[in-house]
Amino acid sequence: MRPRDTSPEAWNVLMDLLRKIPPEEKLRRALALTETARKLSEAGLREAYPDAGEREIFLRLAQRQLGDELFQKVYGDEWRQYGSRMKSAR
């Protein structure tokens, strides 16, 4: 869908350029963008939880990515143990 601030001609040029990108380059760009988004999310968690260790950051990021239900199935026991250690350490 063409953005309102983009002329039809400019949009057509962009679409033509995007169609010419080889699939492997599109995949490389998508993976790089995904990695950038993950790093930005991780940086936000580090800012919000400055005392968190690597594992806690990993678990918090996994919770964001997986959603609560799947996160609990995969990491619930560890997170509960981790949470109790966090409370006793403070």
Phi and psi restraints in degrees (range 20) as a CNS / XPLOR table:
assign (resid 1 and name C) (resid 2 and name N)
       (resid 2 and name CA) (resid 2 and name C) 1.0 -74.5 20.0 2
assign (resid 2 and name N) (resid 2 and name CA)
       (resid 2 and name C) (resid 3 and name N) 1.0 129.1 20.0 2
assign (resid 2 and name C) (resid 3 and name N)
       (resid 3 and name CA) (resid 3 and name C) 1.0 -62.9 20.0 2
assign (resid 3 and name N) (resid 3 and name CA)
       (resid 3 and name C) (resid 4 and name N) 1.0 149.7 20.0 2
assign (resid 3 and name C) (resid 4 and name N)
       (resid 4 and name CA) (resid 4 and name C) 1.0 -61.0 20.0 2
assign (resid 4 and name N) (resid 4 and name CA)
       (resid 4 and name C) (resid 5 and name N) 1.0 -31.5 20.0 2
assign (resid 4 and name C) (resid 5 and name N)
       (resid 5 and name CA) (resid 5 and name C) 1.0 -87.6 20.0 2
assign (resid 5 and name N) (resid 5 and name CA)
       (resid 5 and name C) (resid 6 and name N) 1.0 11.1 20.0 2
assign (resid 5 and name C) (resid 6 and name N)
       (resid 6 and name CA) (resid 6 and name C) 1.0 -116.8 20.0 2
assign (resid 6 and name N) (resid 6 and name CA)
       (resid 6 and name C) (resid 7 and name N) 1.0 128.4 20.0 2
assign (resid 6 and name C) (resid 7 and name N)
       (resid 7 and name CA) (resid 7 and name C) 1.0 -69.8 20.0 2
assign (resid 7 and name N) (resid 7 and name CA)
       (resid 7 and name C) (resid 8 and name N) 1.0 154.6 20.0 2
assign (resid 7 and name C) (resid 8 and name N)
       (resid 8 and name CA) (resid 8 and name C) 1.0 -57.8 20.0 2
assign (resid 8 and name N) (resid 8 and name CA)
       (resid 8 and name C) (resid 9 and name N) 1.0 -36.7 20.0 2
assign (resid 8 and name C) (resid 9 and name N)
       (resid 9 and name CA) (resid 9 and name C) 1.0 -65.0 20.0 2
assign (resid 9 and name N) (resid 9 and name CA)
       (resid 9 and name C) (resid 10 and name N) 1.0 -47.1 20.0 2
assign (resid 9 and name C) (resid 10 and name N)
       (resid 10 and name CA) (resid 10 and name C) 1.0 -62.8 20.0 2
assign (resid 10 and name N) (resid 10 and name CA)
       (resid 10 and name C) (resid 11 and name N) 1.0 -40.2 20.0 2
assign (resid 10 and name C) (resid 11 and name N)
       (resid 11 and name CA) (resid 11 and name C) 1.0 -61.6 20.0 2
assign (resid 11 and name N) (resid 11 and name CA)
       (resid 11 and name C) (resid 12 and name N) 1.0 -43.0 20.0 2
assign (resid 11 and name C) (resid 12 and name N)
       (resid 12 and name CA) (resid 12 and name C) 1.0 -63.3 20.0 2
assign (resid 12 and name N) (resid 12 and name CA)
       (resid 12 and name C) (resid 13 and name N) 1.0 -39.6 20.0 2
assign (resid 12 and name C) (resid 13 and name N)
       (resid 13 and name CA) (resid 13 and name C) 1.0 -62.3 20.0 2
assign (resid 13 and name N) (resid 13 and name CA)
       (resid 13 and name C) (resid 14 and name N) 1.0 -46.5 20.0 2
assign (resid 13 and name C) (resid 14 and name N)
       (resid 14 and name CA) (resid 14 and name C) 1.0 -60.2 20.0 2
assign (resid 14 and name N) (resid 14 and name CA)
       (resid 14 and name C) (resid 15 and name N) 1.0 -46.0 20.0 2
assign (resid 14 and name C) (resid 15 and name N)
       (resid 15 and name CA) (resid 15 and name C) 1.0 -63.0 20.0 2
assign (resid 15 and name N) (resid 15 and name CA)
       (resid 15 and name C) (resid 16 and name N) 1.0 -39.7 20.0 2
assign (resid 15 and name C) (resid 16 and name N)
       (resid 16 and name CA) (resid 16 and name C) 1.0 -62.3 20.0 2
assign (resid 16 and name N) (resid 16 and name CA)
       (resid 16 and name C) (resid 17 and name N) 1.0 -42.7 20.0 2
assign (resid 16 and name C) (resid 17 and name N)
       (resid 17 and name CA) (resid 17 and name C) 1.0 -64.4 20.0 2
assign (resid 17 and name N) (resid 17 and name CA)
       (resid 17 and name C) (resid 18 and name N) 1.0 -42.6 20.0 2
assign (resid 17 and name C) (resid 18 and name N)
       (resid 18 and name CA) (resid 18 and name C) 1.0 -65.2 20.0 2
assign (resid 18 and name N) (resid 18 and name CA)
       (resid 18 and name C) (resid 19 and name N) 1.0 -36.0 20.0 2
assign (resid 18 and name C) (resid 19 and name N)
       (resid 19 and name CA) (resid 19 and name C) 1.0 -66.2 20.0 2
assign (resid 19 and name N) (resid 19 and name CA)
       (resid 19 and name C) (resid 20 and name N) 1.0 -25.7 20.0 2
assign (resid 19 and name C) (resid 20 and name N)
       (resid 20 and name CA) (resid 20 and name C) 1.0 -82.9 20.0 2
assign (resid 20 and name N) (resid 20 and name CA)
       (resid 20 and name C) (resid 21 and name N) 1.0 -11.9 20.0 2
assign (resid 20 and name C) (resid 21 and name N)
       (resid 21 and name CA) (resid 21 and name C) 1.0 -72.5 20.0 2
assign (resid 21 and name N) (resid 21 and name CA)
       (resid 21 and name C) (resid 22 and name N) 1.0 128.1 20.0 2
assign (resid 21 and name C) (resid 22 and name N)
       (resid 22 and name CA) (resid 22 and name C) 1.0 -62.3 20.0 2
assign (resid 22 and name N) (resid 22 and name CA)
       (resid 22 and name C) (resid 23 and name N) 1.0 149.6 20.0 2
assign (resid 22 and name C) (resid 23 and name N)
       (resid 23 and name CA) (resid 23 and name C) 1.0 -54.3 20.0 2
assign (resid 23 and name N) (resid 23 and name CA)
       (resid 23 and name C) (resid 24 and name N) 1.0 -40.3 20.0 2
assign (resid 23 and name C) (resid 24 and name N)
       (resid 24 and name CA) (resid 24 and name C) 1.0 -65.9 20.0 2
assign (resid 24 and name N) (resid 24 and name CA)
       (resid 24 and name C) (resid 25 and name N) 1.0 -32.0 20.0 2
assign (resid 24 and name C) (resid 25 and name N)
       (resid 25 and name CA) (resid 25 and name C) 1.0 -72.1 20.0 2
assign (resid 25 and name N) (resid 25 and name CA)
       (resid 25 and name C) (resid 26 and name N) 1.0 -38.4 20.0 2
assign (resid 25 and name C) (resid 26 and name N)
       (resid 26 and name CA) (resid 26 and name C) 1.0 -61.5 20.0 2
assign (resid 26 and name N) (resid 26 and name CA)
       (resid 26 and name C) (resid 27 and name N) 1.0 -42.6 20.0 2
assign (resid 26 and name C) (resid 27 and name N)
       (resid 27 and name CA) (resid 27 and name C) 1.0 -64.4 20.0 2
assign (resid 27 and name N) (resid 27 and name CA)
       (resid 27 and name C) (resid 28 and name N) 1.0 -44.6 20.0 2
assign (resid 27 and name C) (resid 28 and name N)
       (resid 28 and name CA) (resid 28 and name C) 1.0 -58.0 20.0 2
assign (resid 28 and name N) (resid 28 and name CA)
       (resid 28 and name C) (resid 29 and name N) 1.0 -44.5 20.0 2
assign (resid 28 and name C) (resid 29 and name N)
       (resid 29 and name CA) (resid 29 and name C) 1.0 -65.3 20.0 2
assign (resid 29 and name N) (resid 29 and name CA)
       (resid 29 and name C) (resid 30 and name N) 1.0 -40.5 20.0 2
assign (resid 29 and name C) (resid 30 and name N)
       (resid 30 and name CA) (resid 30 and name C) 1.0 -64.5 20.0 2
assign (resid 30 and name N) (resid 30 and name CA)
       (resid 30 and name C) (resid 31 and name N) 1.0 -41.9 20.0 2
assign (resid 30 and name C) (resid 31 and name N)
       (resid 31 and name CA) (resid 31 and name C) 1.0 -66.4 20.0 2
assign (resid 31 and name N) (resid 31 and name CA)
       (resid 31 and name C) (resid 32 and name N) 1.0 -39.7 20.0 2
assign (resid 31 and name C) (resid 32 and name N)
       (resid 32 and name CA) (resid 32 and name C) 1.0 -64.4 20.0 2
assign (resid 32 and name N) (resid 32 and name CA)
       (resid 32 and name C) (resid 33 and name N) 1.0 -40.9 20.0 2
assign (resid 32 and name C) (resid 33 and name N)
       (resid 33 and name CA) (resid 33 and name C) 1.0 -65.3 20.0 2
assign (resid 33 and name N) (resid 33 and name CA)
       (resid 33 and name C) (resid 34 and name N) 1.0 -40.0 20.0 2
assign (resid 33 and name C) (resid 34 and name N)
       (resid 34 and name CA) (resid 34 and name C) 1.0 -62.3 20.0 2
assign (resid 34 and name N) (resid 34 and name CA)
       (resid 34 and name C) (resid 35 and name N) 1.0 -43.2 20.0 2
assign (resid 34 and name C) (resid 35 and name N)
       (resid 35 and name CA) (resid 35 and name C) 1.0 -63.6 20.0 2
assign (resid 35 and name N) (resid 35 and name CA)
       (resid 35 and name C) (resid 36 and name N) 1.0 -40.8 20.0 2
assign (resid 35 and name C) (resid 36 and name N)
       (resid 36 and name CA) (resid 36 and name C) 1.0 -63.1 20.0 2
assign (resid 36 and name N) (resid 36 and name CA)
       (resid 36 and name C) (resid 37 and name N) 1.0 -43.9 20.0 2
assign (resid 36 and name C) (resid 37 and name N)
       (resid 37 and name CA) (resid 37 and name C) 1.0 -62.3 20.0 2
assign (resid 37 and name N) (resid 37 and name CA)
       (resid 37 and name C) (resid 38 and name N) 1.0 -40.3 20.0 2
assign (resid 37 and name C) (resid 38 and name N)
       (resid 38 and name CA) (resid 38 and name C) 1.0 -63.6 20.0 2
assign (resid 38 and name N) (resid 38 and name CA)
       (resid 38 and name C) (resid 39 and name N) 1.0 -43.4 20.0 2
assign (resid 38 and name C) (resid 39 and name N)
       (resid 39 and name CA) (resid 39 and name C) 1.0 -65.1 20.0 2
assign (resid 39 and name N) (resid 39 and name CA)
       (resid 39 and name C) (resid 40 and name N) 1.0 -39.2 20.0 2
assign (resid 39 and name C) (resid 40 and name N)
       (resid 40 and name CA) (resid 40 and name C) 1.0 -64.5 20.0 2
assign (resid 40 and name N) (resid 40 and name CA)
       (resid 40 and name C) (resid 41 and name N) 1.0 -42.0 20.0 2
assign (resid 40 and name C) (resid 41 and name N)
       (resid 41 and name CA) (resid 41 and name C) 1.0 -64.2 20.0 2
assign (resid 41 and name N) (resid 41 and name CA)
       (resid 41 and name C) (resid 42 and name N) 1.0 -42.6 20.0 2
assign (resid 41 and name C) (resid 42 and name N)
       (resid 42 and name CA) (resid 42 and name C) 1.0 -63.6 20.0 2
assign (resid 42 and name N) (resid 42 and name CA)
       (resid 42 and name C) (resid 43 and name N) 1.0 -40.9 20.0 2
assign (resid 42 and name C) (resid 43 and name N)
       (resid 43 and name CA) (resid 43 and name C) 1.0 -62.6 20.0 2
assign (resid 43 and name N) (resid 43 and name CA)
       (resid 43 and name C) (resid 44 and name N) 1.0 -39.7 20.0 2
assign (resid 43 and name C) (resid 44 and name N)
       (resid 44 and name CA) (resid 44 and name C) 1.0 -62.9 20.0 2
assign (resid 44 and name N) (resid 44 and name CA)
       (resid 44 and name C) (resid 45 and name N) 1.0 -39.2 20.0 2
assign (resid 44 and name C) (resid 45 and name N)
       (resid 45 and name CA) (resid 45 and name C) 1.0 -67.0 20.0 2
assign (resid 45 and name N) (resid 45 and name CA)
       (resid 45 and name C) (resid 46 and name N) 1.0 -40.4 20.0 2
assign (resid 45 and name C) (resid 46 and name N)
       (resid 46 and name CA) (resid 46 and name C) 1.0 -63.8 20.0 2
assign (resid 46 and name N) (resid 46 and name CA)
       (resid 46 and name C) (resid 47 and name N) 1.0 -35.4 20.0 2
assign (resid 46 and name C) (resid 47 and name N)
       (resid 47 and name CA) (resid 47 and name C) 1.0 -70.7 20.0 2
assign (resid 47 and name N) (resid 47 and name CA)
       (resid 47 and name C) (resid 48 and name N) 1.0 -40.6 20.0 2
assign (resid 47 and name C) (resid 48 and name N)
       (resid 48 and name CA) (resid 48 and name C) 1.0 -72.5 20.0 2
assign (resid 48 and name N) (resid 48 and name CA)
       (resid 48 and name C) (resid 49 and name N) 1.0 -29.8 20.0 2
assign (resid 48 and name C) (resid 49 and name N)
       (resid 49 and name CA) (resid 49 and name C) 1.0 -128.7 20.0 2
assign (resid 49 and name N) (resid 49 and name CA)
       (resid 49 and name C) (resid 50 and name N) 1.0 72.2 20.0 2
assign (resid 49 and name C) (resid 50 and name N)
       (resid 50 and name CA) (resid 50 and name C) 1.0 -63.5 20.0 2
assign (resid 50 and name N) (resid 50 and name CA)
       (resid 50 and name C) (resid 51 and name N) 1.0 -22.4 20.0 2
assign (resid 50 and name C) (resid 51 and name N)
       (resid 51 and name CA) (resid 51 and name C) 1.0 -92.2 20.0 2
assign (resid 51 and name N) (resid 51 and name CA)
       (resid 51 and name C) (resid 52 and name N) 1.0 -0.6 20.0 2
assign (resid 51 and name C) (resid 52 and name N)
       (resid 52 and name CA) (resid 52 and name C) 1.0 -71.7 20.0 2
assign (resid 52 and name N) (resid 52 and name CA)
       (resid 52 and name C) (resid 53 and name N) 1.0 141.4 20.0 2
assign (resid 52 and name C) (resid 53 and name N)
       (resid 53 and name CA) (resid 53 and name C) 1.0 -85.0 20.0 2
assign (resid 53 and name N) (resid 53 and name CA)
       (resid 53 and name C) (resid 54 and name N) 1.0 179.7 20.0 2
assign (resid 53 and name C) (resid 54 and name N)
       (resid 54 and name CA) (resid 54 and name C) 1.0 -59.4 20.0 2
assign (resid 54 and name N) (resid 54 and name CA)
       (resid 54 and name C) (resid 55 and name N) 1.0 -43.5 20.0 2
assign (resid 54 and name C) (resid 55 and name N)
       (resid 55 and name CA) (resid 55 and name C) 1.0 -67.3 20.0 2
assign (resid 55 and name N) (resid 55 and name CA)
       (resid 55 and name C) (resid 56 and name N) 1.0 -40.3 20.0 2
assign (resid 55 and name C) (resid 56 and name N)
       (resid 56 and name CA) (resid 56 and name C) 1.0 -63.4 20.0 2
assign (resid 56 and name N) (resid 56 and name CA)
       (resid 56 and name C) (resid 57 and name N) 1.0 -42.3 20.0 2
assign (resid 56 and name C) (resid 57 and name N)
       (resid 57 and name CA) (resid 57 and name C) 1.0 -61.7 20.0 2
assign (resid 57 and name N) (resid 57 and name CA)
       (resid 57 and name C) (resid 58 and name N) 1.0 -43.7 20.0 2
assign (resid 57 and name C) (resid 58 and name N)
       (resid 58 and name CA) (resid 58 and name C) 1.0 -58.2 20.0 2
assign (resid 58 and name N) (resid 58 and name CA)
       (resid 58 and name C) (resid 59 and name N) 1.0 -46.5 20.0 2
assign (resid 58 and name C) (resid 59 and name N)
       (resid 59 and name CA) (resid 59 and name C) 1.0 -66.7 20.0 2
assign (resid 59 and name N) (resid 59 and name CA)
       (resid 59 and name C) (resid 60 and name N) 1.0 -40.7 20.0 2
assign (resid 59 and name C) (resid 60 and name N)
       (resid 60 and name CA) (resid 60 and name C) 1.0 -65.6 20.0 2
assign (resid 60 and name N) (resid 60 and name CA)
       (resid 60 and name C) (resid 61 and name N) 1.0 -38.3 20.0 2
assign (resid 60 and name C) (resid 61 and name N)
       (resid 61 and name CA) (resid 61 and name C) 1.0 -66.5 20.0 2
assign (resid 61 and name N) (resid 61 and name CA)
       (resid 61 and name C) (resid 62 and name N) 1.0 -41.8 20.0 2
assign (resid 61 and name C) (resid 62 and name N)
       (resid 62 and name CA) (resid 62 and name C) 1.0 -61.0 20.0 2
assign (resid 62 and name N) (resid 62 and name CA)
       (resid 62 and name C) (resid 63 and name N) 1.0 -38.6 20.0 2
assign (resid 62 and name C) (resid 63 and name N)
       (resid 63 and name CA) (resid 63 and name C) 1.0 -63.7 20.0 2
assign (resid 63 and name N) (resid 63 and name CA)
       (resid 63 and name C) (resid 64 and name N) 1.0 -41.5 20.0 2
assign (resid 63 and name C) (resid 64 and name N)
       (resid 64 and name CA) (resid 64 and name C) 1.0 -63.3 20.0 2
assign (resid 64 and name N) (resid 64 and name CA)
       (resid 64 and name C) (resid 65 and name N) 1.0 -41.7 20.0 2
assign (resid 64 and name C) (resid 65 and name N)
       (resid 65 and name CA) (resid 65 and name C) 1.0 -76.6 20.0 2
assign (resid 65 and name N) (resid 65 and name CA)
       (resid 65 and name C) (resid 66 and name N) 1.0 -36.5 20.0 2
assign (resid 65 and name C) (resid 66 and name N)
       (resid 66 and name CA) (resid 66 and name C) 1.0 -91.0 20.0 2
assign (resid 66 and name N) (resid 66 and name CA)
       (resid 66 and name C) (resid 67 and name N) 1.0 -22.4 20.0 2
assign (resid 66 and name C) (resid 67 and name N)
       (resid 67 and name CA) (resid 67 and name C) 1.0 83.7 20.0 2
assign (resid 67 and name N) (resid 67 and name CA)
       (resid 67 and name C) (resid 68 and name N) 1.0 160.4 20.0 2
assign (resid 67 and name C) (resid 68 and name N)
       (resid 68 and name CA) (resid 68 and name C) 1.0 -62.3 20.0 2
assign (resid 68 and name N) (resid 68 and name CA)
       (resid 68 and name C) (resid 69 and name N) 1.0 -44.1 20.0 2
assign (resid 68 and name C) (resid 69 and name N)
       (resid 69 and name CA) (resid 69 and name C) 1.0 -63.9 20.0 2
assign (resid 69 and name N) (resid 69 and name CA)
       (resid 69 and name C) (resid 70 and name N) 1.0 -51.4 20.0 2
assign (resid 69 and name C) (resid 70 and name N)
       (resid 70 and name CA) (resid 70 and name C) 1.0 -68.2 20.0 2
assign (resid 70 and name N) (resid 70 and name CA)
       (resid 70 and name C) (resid 71 and name N) 1.0 -38.6 20.0 2
assign (resid 70 and name C) (resid 71 and name N)
       (resid 71 and name CA) (resid 71 and name C) 1.0 -56.9 20.0 2
assign (resid 71 and name N) (resid 71 and name CA)
       (resid 71 and name C) (resid 72 and name N) 1.0 -45.3 20.0 2
assign (resid 71 and name C) (resid 72 and name N)
       (resid 72 and name CA) (resid 72 and name C) 1.0 -63.1 20.0 2
assign (resid 72 and name N) (resid 72 and name CA)
       (resid 72 and name C) (resid 73 and name N) 1.0 -37.3 20.0 2
assign (resid 72 and name C) (resid 73 and name N)
       (resid 73 and name CA) (resid 73 and name C) 1.0 -66.1 20.0 2
assign (resid 73 and name N) (resid 73 and name CA)
       (resid 73 and name C) (resid 74 and name N) 1.0 -39.9 20.0 2
assign (resid 73 and name C) (resid 74 and name N)
       (resid 74 and name CA) (resid 74 and name C) 1.0 -85.7 20.0 2
assign (resid 74 and name N) (resid 74 and name CA)
       (resid 74 and name C) (resid 75 and name N) 1.0 -46.5 20.0 2
assign (resid 74 and name C) (resid 75 and name N)
       (resid 75 and name CA) (resid 75 and name C) 1.0 -119.4 20.0 2
assign (resid 75 and name N) (resid 75 and name CA)
       (resid 75 and name C) (resid 76 and name N) 1.0 6.5 20.0 2
assign (resid 75 and name C) (resid 76 and name N)
       (resid 76 and name CA) (resid 76 and name C) 1.0 -54.6 20.0 2
assign (resid 76 and name N) (resid 76 and name CA)
       (resid 76 and name C) (resid 77 and name N) 1.0 -48.3 20.0 2
assign (resid 76 and name C) (resid 77 and name N)
       (resid 77 and name CA) (resid 77 and name C) 1.0 -62.9 20.0 2
assign (resid 77 and name N) (resid 77 and name CA)
       (resid 77 and name C) (resid 78 and name N) 1.0 -45.4 20.0 2
assign (resid 77 and name C) (resid 78 and name N)
       (resid 78 and name CA) (resid 78 and name C) 1.0 -64.3 20.0 2
assign (resid 78 and name N) (resid 78 and name CA)
       (resid 78 and name C) (resid 79 and name N) 1.0 -42.5 20.0 2
assign (resid 78 and name C) (resid 79 and name N)
       (resid 79 and name CA) (resid 79 and name C) 1.0 -64.0 20.0 2
assign (resid 79 and name N) (resid 79 and name CA)
       (resid 79 and name C) (resid 80 and name N) 1.0 -39.2 20.0 2
assign (resid 79 and name C) (resid 80 and name N)
       (resid 80 and name CA) (resid 80 and name C) 1.0 -64.7 20.0 2
assign (resid 80 and name N) (resid 80 and name CA)
       (resid 80 and name C) (resid 81 and name N) 1.0 -42.4 20.0 2
assign (resid 80 and name C) (resid 81 and name N)
       (resid 81 and name CA) (resid 81 and name C) 1.0 -64.8 20.0 2
assign (resid 81 and name N) (resid 81 and name CA)
       (resid 81 and name C) (resid 82 and name N) 1.0 -44.3 20.0 2
assign (resid 81 and name C) (resid 82 and name N)
       (resid 82 and name CA) (resid 82 and name C) 1.0 -61.8 20.0 2
assign (resid 82 and name N) (resid 82 and name CA)
       (resid 82 and name C) (resid 83 and name N) 1.0 -43.8 20.0 2
assign (resid 82 and name C) (resid 83 and name N)
       (resid 83 and name CA) (resid 83 and name C) 1.0 -61.6 20.0 2
assign (resid 83 and name N) (resid 83 and name CA)
       (resid 83 and name C) (resid 84 and name N) 1.0 -39.0 20.0 2
assign (resid 83 and name C) (resid 84 and name N)
       (resid 84 and name CA) (resid 84 and name C) 1.0 -69.6 20.0 2
assign (resid 84 and name N) (resid 84 and name CA)
       (resid 84 and name C) (resid 85 and name N) 1.0 -34.3 20.0 2
assign (resid 84 and name C) (resid 85 and name N)
       (resid 85 and name CA) (resid 85 and name C) 1.0 -68.0 20.0 2
assign (resid 85 and name N) (resid 85 and name CA)
       (resid 85 and name C) (resid 86 and name N) 1.0 -37.6 20.0 2
assign (resid 85 and name C) (resid 86 and name N)
       (resid 86 and name CA) (resid 86 and name C) 1.0 -63.2 20.0 2
assign (resid 86 and name N) (resid 86 and name CA)
       (resid 86 and name C) (resid 87 and name N) 1.0 -42.5 20.0 2
assign (resid 86 and name C) (resid 87 and name N)
       (resid 87 and name CA) (resid 87 and name C) 1.0 -66.2 20.0 2
assign (resid 87 and name N) (resid 87 and name CA)
       (resid 87 and name C) (resid 88 and name N) 1.0 -41.1 20.0 2
assign (resid 87 and name C) (resid 88 and name N)
       (resid 88 and name CA) (resid 88 and name C) 1.0 -72.1 20.0 2
assign (resid 88 and name N) (resid 88 and name CA)
       (resid 88 and name C) (resid 89 and name N) 1.0 -25.7 20.0 2
assign (resid 88 and name C) (resid 89 and name N)
       (resid 89 and name CA) (resid 89 and name C) 1.0 -77.6 20.0 2
assign (resid 89 and name N) (resid 89 and name CA)
       (resid 89 and name C) (resid 90 and name N) 1.0 -19.3 20.0 2
